[in-house]
Amino acid sequence: MPLSAKERQQRWRDKKKSTHNGLAEYKCAEHERYLRRKQTGSRKLVKDMSEQEHRIQKRRWWSWKDDSIRRRRENQQELLDLELLDLDSSVLSNASESIQVDEVNSTTQLTVKVRGRKKVRKDRAKAYQTIQKLEEELKKKNCYRDIANGCIEVAKMLVKILPGHRPNSS
């Protein structure tokens, strides 16, 4: 049965990337292709785009990135599933179960760390924003306190200058 277009392309890419020289030639050719497209205008630069075109392009980039993340997670999950199957079969055949269970736990912890990175960044950003707000409020309070202290000092100086005048004590 003949290969599909996708399979042929994949074989071609694998063959090109299999050697260091092949990969370098491929990257060089792609860079030249990019420069040609940029000169002819078929590849528009961000600085040349209108706001609407830029928004549309950003949406495309986001969807491409989402797809990339989804594929990477699926591949990681498949690898984990294969590792777990291999570990399960080896656990049944070997008596050293505790070592392999530790290996499983370390691999699952690794993927949990990868998944949680986005949340960590979100939490850090939120903490940074709250710190900035609190610092601004503190500056305002310190400013008011400085003004109040300045007014008290001015009042004391006036009392010294004007000895006959006494301030109201309330």
Sine and cosine of phi, psi and omega as CSV:
sin_phi,cos_phi,sin_psi,cos_psi,sin_omega,cos_omega
0.00,0.00,0.73,-0.68,-0.03,-1.00
-0.94,0.33,0.40,-0.92,-0.01,-1.00
-0.97,0.24,0.52,-0.85,0.09,-1.00
-0.97,0.24,0.19,-0.98,-0.01,-1.00
-0.88,0.47,-0.64,0.77,-0.01,-1.00
-0.89,0.45,-0.69,0.72,0.00,-1.00
-0.91,0.41,-0.65,0.76,0.04,-1.00
-0.88,0.47,-0.70,0.71,0.01,-1.00
-0.88,0.48,-0.68,0.73,-0.01,-1.00
-0.90,0.44,-0.67,0.74,0.04,-1.00
-0.88,0.47,-0.67,0.74,0.00,-1.00
-0.89,0.46,-0.71,0.71,0.02,-1.00
-0.89,0.46,-0.71,0.70,0.00,-1.00
-0.88,0.48,-0.65,0.76,0.00,-1.00
-0.91,0.42,-0.68,0.73,0.01,-1.00
-0.90,0.44,-0.68,0.73,-0.10,-1.00
-0.99,0.11,-0.08,1.00,-0.06,-1.00
-0.94,0.34,-0.51,0.86,0.02,-1.00
-0.93,-0.36,0.41,-0.91,-0.01,-1.00
-0.91,0.42,-0.68,0.73,0.00,-1.00
-0.91,0.42,-0.65,0.76,0.01,-1.00
-0.88,0.47,-0.66,0.75,0.02,-1.00
-0.91,0.41,-0.68,0.74,0.01,-1.00
-0.89,0.46,-0.68,0.73,0.03,-1.00
-0.89,0.46,-0.66,0.75,0.00,-1.00
-0.89,0.46,-0.71,0.70,0.00,-1.00
-0.90,0.43,-0.65,0.76,0.03,-1.00
-0.89,0.46,-0.71,0.71,0.00,-1.00
-0.90,0.44,-0.65,0.76,0.02,-1.00
-0.91,0.41,-0.62,0.78,0.02,-1.00
-0.91,0.41,-0.68,0.73,0.05,-1.00
-0.89,0.46,-0.65,0.76,0.03,-1.00
-0.88,0.48,-0.68,0.73,0.03,-1.00
-0.88,0.48,-0.70,0.72,0.00,-1.00
-0.90,0.44,-0.66,0.75,0.04,-1.00
-0.87,0.48,-0.72,0.70,-0.01,-1.00
-0.90,0.44,-0.58,0.81,0.01,-1.00
-0.92,0.38,-0.65,0.76,-0.01,-1.00
-0.94,0.35,-0.64,0.77,-0.02,-1.00
-0.97,0.26,-0.32,0.95,0.03,-1.00
1.00,-0.07,-0.01,1.00,0.03,-1.00
-0.96,0.28,-0.35,0.94,0.08,-1.00
-0.94,-0.34,0.95,-0.32,-0.07,-1.00
-1.00,0.03,0.70,-0.72,0.04,-1.00
-0.99,0.13,0.38,-0.93,-0.03,-1.00
-0.89,0.45,-0.61,0.79,-0.03,-1.00
-0.92,0.39,-0.36,0.93,0.01,-1.00
-1.00,-0.06,-0.08,1.00,-0.04,-1.00
-1.00,0.09,0.48,-0.88,0.17,-0.99
-0.97,0.22,0.17,-0.99,-0.01,-1.00
-0.88,0.48,-0.66,0.75,-0.02,-1.00
-0.91,0.42,-0.70,0.71,0.03,-1.00
-0.88,0.47,-0.63,0.77,0.01,-1.00
-0.90,0.43,-0.68,0.73,0.04,-1.00
-0.87,0.50,-0.70,0.72,-0.01,-1.00
-0.89,0.46,-0.70,0.72,0.00,-1.00
-0.90,0.44,-0.64,0.77,0.03,-1.00
-0.89,0.45,-0.63,0.78,0.06,-1.00
-0.88,0.47,-0.66,0.75,0.04,-1.00
-0.88,0.48,-0.71,0.70,0.00,-1.00
-0.86,0.51,-0.69,0.73,0.00,-1.00
-0.88,0.48,-0.70,0.71,-0.02,-1.00
-0.92,0.40,-0.63,0.78,0.05,-1.00
-0.89,0.46,-0.67,0.74,-0.01,-1.00
-0.92,0.40,-0.68,0.73,0.04,-1.00
-0.86,0.51,-0.70,0.72,0.03,-1.00
-0.88,0.47,-0.66,0.75,0.00,-1.00
-0.88,0.47,-0.71,0.70,0.02,-1.00
-0.89,0.46,-0.69,0.73,0.00,-1.00
-0.88,0.47,-0.71,0.70,0.01,-1.00
-0.89,0.45,-0.66,0.75,0.00,-1.00
-0.89,0.46,-0.67,0.74,0.03,-1.00
-0.90,0.43,-0.66,0.75,0.02,-1.00
-0.89,0.46,-0.69,0.73,0.02,-1.00
-0.89,0.45,-0.67,0.74,0.03,-1.00
-0.89,0.47,-0.67,0.75,-0.01,-1.00
-0.91,0.42,-0.65,0.76,0.04,-1.00
-0.89,0.46,-0.68,0.73,0.03,-1.00
-0.88,0.47,-0.67,0.74,0.03,-1.00
-0.89,0.45,-0.68,0.74,0.02,-1.00
-0.88,0.48,-0.68,0.74,0.03,-1.00
-0.90,0.43,-0.66,0.75,0.02,-1.00
-0.89,0.45,-0.67,0.75,-0.01,-1.00
-0.91,0.42,-0.64,0.77,0.04,-1.00
-0.89,0.45,-0.69,0.72,0.03,-1.00
-0.89,0.46,-0.67,0.74,-0.01,-1.00
-0.92,0.40,-0.64,0.76,0.01,-1.00
-0.88,0.47,-0.69,0.72,-0.01,-1.00
-0.92,0.38,-0.59,0.81,0.01,-1.00
-0.97,0.26,-0.48,0.88,0.05,-1.00
-0.91,0.42,-0.64,0.77,0.01,-1.00
-0.92,0.39,-0.57,0.82,-0.06,-1.00
-1.00,0.10,-0.48,0.88,-0.04,-1.00
-0.96,-0.27,0.33,-0.94,0.02,-1.00
-1.00,-0.06,-0.18,0.98,-0.06,-1.00
-1.00,0.00,0.96,0.29,-0.07,-1.00
-0.97,0.23,-0.57,0.82,-0.11,-0.99
-0.91,0.42,-0.59,0.81,0.00,-1.00
-0.91,0.42,-0.67,0.74,-0.06,-1.00
-0.96,0.29,-0.55,0.84,0.06,-1.00
-0.90,0.44,-0.63,0.77,0.06,-1.00
-0.89,0.46,-0.62,0.78,0.03,-1.00
-0.90,0.44,-0.65,0.76,0.02,-1.00
-0.89,0.46,-0.72,0.69,-0.01,-1.00
-0.88,0.47,-0.64,0.77,-0.01,-1.00
-0.92,0.40,-0.61,0.79,0.00,-1.00
-0.94,0.33,-0.62,0.78,0.01,-1.00
-0.94,0.34,-0.59,0.81,0.05,-1.00
-0.90,0.43,-0.59,0.81,0.02,-1.00
-0.88,0.47,-0.70,0.71,0.00,-1.00
-0.94,0.35,-0.55,0.84,0.05,-1.00
-0.90,0.44,-0.64,0.77,0.04,-1.00
-0.89,0.46,-0.65,0.76,0.00,-1.00
-0.91,0.42,-0.67,0.74,-0.01,-1.00
-0.92,0.40,-0.58,0.81,-0.10,-0.99
-0.99,0.13,-0.07,1.00,-0.08,-1.00
-0.89,0.45,-0.65,0.76,-0.01,-1.00
-0.90,0.44,-0.65,0.76,0.01,-1.00
-0.92,0.40,-0.64,0.77,0.02,-1.00
-0.88,0.48,-0.69,0.72,0.01,-1.00
-0.89,0.45,-0.65,0.76,0.04,-1.00
-0.88,0.48,-0.72,0.70,-0.01,-1.00
-0.89,0.45,-0.66,0.75,0.03,-1.00
-0.89,0.45,-0.67,0.74,0.00,-1.00
-0.89,0.46,-0.67,0.74,0.00,-1.00
-0.91,0.41,-0.67,0.75,0.03,-1.00
-0.89,0.45,-0.66,0.75,0.01,-1.00
-0.88,0.47,-0.68,0.73,0.00,-1.00
-0.90,0.44,-0.69,0.72,0.00,-1.00
-0.91,0.41,-0.61,0.79,0.05,-1.00
-0.89,0.46,-0.68,0.73,0.01,-1.00
-0.88,0.47,-0.68,0.73,0.02,-1.00
-0.90,0.45,-0.69,0.72,0.00,-1.00
-0.90,0.43,-0.62,0.79,0.04,-1.00
-0.90,0.43,-0.64,0.77,0.05,-1.00
-0.89,0.46,-0.70,0.71,0.03,-1.00
-0.88,0.48,-0.66,0.75,0.02,-1.00
-0.89,0.45,-0.66,0.75,0.05,-1.00
-0.88,0.48,-0.67,0.74,0.02,-1.00
-0.88,0.47,-0.70,0.72,0.01,-1.00
-0.89,0.45,-0.68,0.73,0.03,-1.00
-0.89,0.45,-0.61,0.79,0.03,-1.00
-0.89,0.45,-0.73,0.69,0.03,-1.00
-0.89,0.46,-0.63,0.77,0.01,-1.00
-0.91,0.42,-0.66,0.75,0.03,-1.00
-0.89,0.45,-0.64,0.77,0.03,-1.00
-0.90,0.43,-0.71,0.71,0.00,-1.00
-0.88,0.47,-0.70,0.71,0.03,-1.00
-0.88,0.47,-0.63,0.78,0.04,-1.00
-0.90,0.44,-0.65,0.76,0.02,-1.00
-0.90,0.44,-0.64,0.77,0.01,-1.00
-0.90,0.43,-0.68,0.73,0.02,-1.00
-0.89,0.45,-0.65,0.76,0.04,-1.00
-0.89,0.45,-0.66,0.75,0.02,-1.00
-0.89,0.45,-0.67,0.75,0.02,-1.00
-0.90,0.44,-0.64,0.77,0.01,-1.00
-0.91,0.41,-0.62,0.78,0.03,-1.00
-0.90,0.43,-0.61,0.79,0.01,-1.00
-0.90,0.44,-0.63,0.77,0.02,-1.00
-0.93,0.37,-0.63,0.78,-0.04,-1.00
-0.95,0.30,-0.70,0.72,-0.03,-1.00
-0.97,-0.24,1.00,0.09,-0.09,-1.00
-0.92,0.38,-0.49,0.87,-0.04,-1.00
-0.98,0.22,-0.30,0.95,-0.06,-1.00
-1.00,-0.09,0.78,-0.62,0.04,-1.00
-0.91,-0.41,0.75,-0.66,0.02,-1.00
-0.94,0.33,0.47,-0.88,0.02,-1.00
-0.93,0.37,0.72,-0.70,0.07,-1.00
-0.99,-0.15,0.96,-0.29,0.02,-1.00
-0.79,-0.61,0.00,0.00,0.00,0.00
